[in-house]
Amino acid sequence: MPLLPKKAHSTPPSKSFAQHRSHIREHGIRHYCSTQFCGKASETVSKSHNGKLLLYDHDSLLTARSILNIGLSAFTQGPVLSTLAYCLTVCLISAAAVFFMPKSSKLDTSKFLEFGLFLKLFIAFMLGTYVTQAFGRWWYSVTTFEKFLNSIQQMLFMLHTIRGRPDWRNMVEKYCVCSGYILTAEVRNVHHNVCEKTRVDMNQLLDWLVVNNYLSEEECALLKAKPNGVLVKTRTIWSWIGELVSHPVLEEGVVVAPPLLVRTIVLCQSCINEMEHLKMNVTVQMPFMYAQLLAILVHVNNTILALTCGLSLGSSMNEIRRRSEQLSGDRDMEHSENASLEQLYGAFQSVGIQLITVLLIPMCYVAFLHIAHMLCYPFGDEVYHLPTETSIAKLHIDLNMMTENRDYFRRKHEEWKAMEHKKKHTRKDEDEEDEDEGDEDCDDG
């Protein structure tokens, strides 16, 4: 499950809603965050409990230390490594075919290079535009999800302001946190319905929410009966929240002012609005023809590049063999010894350049294509996906801290009011005594 660590031995025991609050009260928010929602951090990166990247040391990226974290880069992703293996295979096959051709060192590969140069310039422009658009989609998804969580905080703040009864407010709070987890799972499953390994099992998630006291058994059964559509279960949760917010249960002797009630309902509608914006951004994909054409051009360019490098590599290796035989005396020289040495060293340089080209350039193209794909679909459980579970956990912590602090200040405020009331009575008694003394002086006069 995406809410829990991947390793079974590091799975924390399930805690109830009240136990989370008592843990925060006893140990503080910093200790709670570090033990519950953050994994072991290295010097450069900090990961969440399920392996997602939370923070990184941006200063270290300005030095050569960034090479040490290449395991977290796009170059180690599956599509990039498979492209590297494919290009190397094509390159070596074409190089072997050319190497055994008679006089293959005379082969001219300039025509292939000219066509490859045209594709490079064209693909670089299209790929840059694609990554820019994908980053815009990613940023909109991030800001919309954070606005959704912020709207929940504002709505719970208003429930404190209108003096909602603690048990009623606690129910709304649990439903809000629960909706965040279900929302994350549903938007992730939008594009993972084909592959069963990458999609979230909603029934298992709902059972987890029951164990942690976010839902009751009856509510869990009702949600399981709902179809697995886009945000169907999340809308069900928010229909419950809307019903609770529109009919608030207040503390004894408190009457909510109509403007405050309207404001609370508006904040509830704001959460639903951000949820719909997130749904629209996730379900509406990039145009298929645009994305497919770019992917085809990238892979065709990589194939042509591998073939060209293979032809040049085979020709250069053949040249190295010929010049080595000439310099060793096993073969007659066509040119002077200096000219043969110059061509031998030139062939060695060509082999090095072609190897670097076939190893680096295809990986760069597919790495940027993979980055654009990751930006378009930011929900999942890979290291580069959004740490939504950690954000929801932090929301839960913020709501708990809001409850703790407002209850504390409310008690202090009551003490302050009692002290002020006592001072007023003391001052009133003193004034009455002064008036009585004045009356007695007048009588004596």
Buried (B, 14 or more C-beta within 10 A) or exposed (E): BBBBBEEEEEEEEEBEBEEBBEBBEEEEBEEBBEEBBBBEBEEBBBBBBBBBBBEBBEEBEEEEEBEEBEEBBBBEBEEBEEBBEBBBEBBBBBBEEBBEBEEBBEBEBEEBBEEBEEBBEEBBEBBEEBBEBBBEBBEBBBBBBBBBBBBBBBBBBBBBBBBBBBEBBBBBBBBBBBBBBBBBBBBBBBBBEEEEEBBBEBEEBBBBBBEBBBBEEEBBEBBEEEEEEBBBBBBBBBEBBBEBBEEBEBEEEEEBEEEBBEBBBBBBBBBBBBBEBBBEBBEEEBEEEEBEEBBEBBBEBBBBBBBBBBBBBBBBBBBBBBBBEBBEEEEEEEEEEEEBBEBBEBBBEBBEBBBEBBBEBBBBBBBBBBBBBBBBBBBBBEBBBBBBBBBBBBBBBBBBBBBBEBEEEEEEEEEEEEEEEEEEEEEEEEEEEEEEEEEEEEEEE
